[in-house]
C-alpha cells in the first residue's frame, strides 16, 4: 500500500475553511443575540465576549492573505470535492 501524498497547502486550506465556518456560526449567533437584546428579549453580550469574538475574527482574517499569497506563488491546491458525474479532470 502506497502512502497518501502530502498536501500541506490543502491541509492549511481545510483548517482555514473550518475556522471560517465555525466563526460564521458564532457571528450569526452574535447578530441574533444583538437583535434579541435590542428587542429586550435577552441580555446583551458582555463587552469581554464581544472583544473575544473580535479577536477570533482578526485571527481568521490574518489567515486569508497568507492563503492568497500561497495561491499566487504555487497555484491552487488540489480540489477537495470533485464532481462524480464528470469524467473531466481539472
C-alpha positions, -999 to +999 in steps of 0.1 A: +000+000+000+015+033-010+015+063+014-010+091+009+007+120-007+012+150+015-006+182+006+004+209+031-015+237+011-047+216+011-043+209+048-039+245+056-069+253+034-090+228+053-080+243+086-088+278+074-122+268+060-131+250+092-121+281+112-142+304+089-172+280+092-170+280+130-166+318+131-195+322+107-217+303+131-205+325+160-211+357+141-246+345+132-253+339+169-238+373+177-262+390+153-292+371+167-282+379+203-278+416+193-313+416+178-328+398+208-311+423+232-323+452+211-359+438+214-353+434+252-357+396+249-322+387+260-292+402+278-266+418+255-233+401+250-207+411+276-180+435+264-154+409+271-172+383+250-175+408+222-138+415+224-131+378+223-152+374+192-134+403+176-101+386+183-113+354+166-124+375+136-089+391+134-072+357+137-092+342+109-088+373+088-050+371+092-050+337+076-067+348+044-039+370+029-014+341+036-036+318+016-038+343-013+000+347-014+004+309-014-020+306-043-002+333-062+032+316-057+021+279-060-013+279-076-045+265-062-042+233-041-059+202-053-097+202-052-113+189-021-145+179-038-148+168-074-180+160-093-187+123-096-207+129-128-179+145-147-152+125-165-131+157-170-101+162-148-090+198-140 
